[in-house]
Amino acid sequence: MSTDAIELALVEVIRELITLKRGNRKSKKLWVRSWIGRRNQLGISDTLLKELAVEDTSSYINFLRINEEMFNVLLQKVAPKIQKQNTMMREALPAKLKLEVTLRYLATGDSYKTLQYIYRVGKSSISEFVPEVFNAIFEELKEYIEVPREKSKWNKIIDGFNSLWNFPNCIGAIDGKHIVMECPANSGSNYFNYKGTFSIVLLALVDHNYNFTCIDIGSYGSNSDGGIFAKSALKKAIEEHVLDTPTDSVILGDDAFPLLPYLMKPYARRNHLTEREKVYNYRHCRARRIVENGFGILSSRFRVFRRPITLTPENTIQLVKAACALHNWIRKNGKNPNSISVDIEDTETGCLLNGSWRNDTSPTGLQNLETILQRNSNTEAKDKRNSLADYFVGEGAVVWQNRMI
């Protein structure tokens, strides 16, 4: 048989296979369980969510943590990255369904098995596409979380801290959290931290409006908390003047961070504090409270952080990056009517009115960094803190500060 004849025979066989496939759609049932095959008719994406979008918008927002308009904008952004092509053997899952499943996972931390039943999507399929959607979300929204690299942008943050929180020359508040995971396979003791859990560490810088301006995620939980900032990309960038931060600007940290010329922390409470030092500590903690609120809003909106995460460390890193980018995008777009309230200070009575995020039980998936004892701070750092303390009891005093200490 000639080569041409063989090629014609192969073409005919392929044509017959395609015809058979098109004429016998029931063959799809060999690939999926029958109840999954009824996804388009009975899955939550095409039933309940459509009803909520029309009849109960607040419940829709509660379900996915964003409103329908924002969902459609986000879908348009990520669809090209997550939509697969149909094949002869099966139809690809719609990008819309993938995004809904991923947002619901972030909103609840429900197991893939639970999501499988309500969305009628196989658990194995969910485990494959959710990390892809995390990556697509971050890639499309990372512009909302990029650290400023120009003095004009830093000065905008400084103005915000000065006008809202009465703290001068501040470019952000910093904090770190252990992101608790279930024990990763074959990880040894790398992720085992001093609290007896397994974790990776998220280090975050937050601006005056509760937005993350810089995140550093992925340090082993076994690393000493005091050394995490020392090895961070943020510290290196500041000290090598990559970020073009304004002269004499400072970051506000707590006792988990060292006292440095550009990183202020409160006076140690183990010592007898003067009134001037107490005033400084109050003003410092008042401004730094925004990072606590930032993490509180994050874990209240995305309850996946309220329990140990069951993903691999690599996928957990993608989850955290996507959640932080979504947090900023939602806050900066300002289109969510059911926004999570932040703490409000009553300067007349000295009382702190808790934001709605504090009504939730403390998340077990986020743990604080350990306090470090710093015996030797350099003179420049001490002098800068003392100058700020003098300012707060001098020309920078506010009439209500003594009621708070």
Protein Blocks (a to p, Z undefined) as FASTA:
>chain_A
ZZklmmmmmmmmmmmmmmmmmmmmmlmmmmpcfklmmmmmmmmklmmmmmmmmmommlmm
mmnopafklmmmmmmmmmmmmmccddfkbccddfklmmmmmmmmmmnopafklmmmmnop
afklmmmmmmmmmmmmmmmmmmmmcccfbfklmmmmmmmmmmmnopghiabdcddddddd
dddehkljmlpcfkopacddddddddfkopafbdcehiafkbcfklmmmmpmklmmmmno
mnopaehiacdddfkbccdfklccdddfkbccdfklmmmmmmmmmmmmmmmmmmmmmmmm
mmmlmpccfbdfklmmmmmmmmmmmmmmmmmnopafkbccdddddfknopacddfklmpc
cdfkbccddddddfbdcfklmmmmmmmmmmmmmmmpcfklmmmZZ
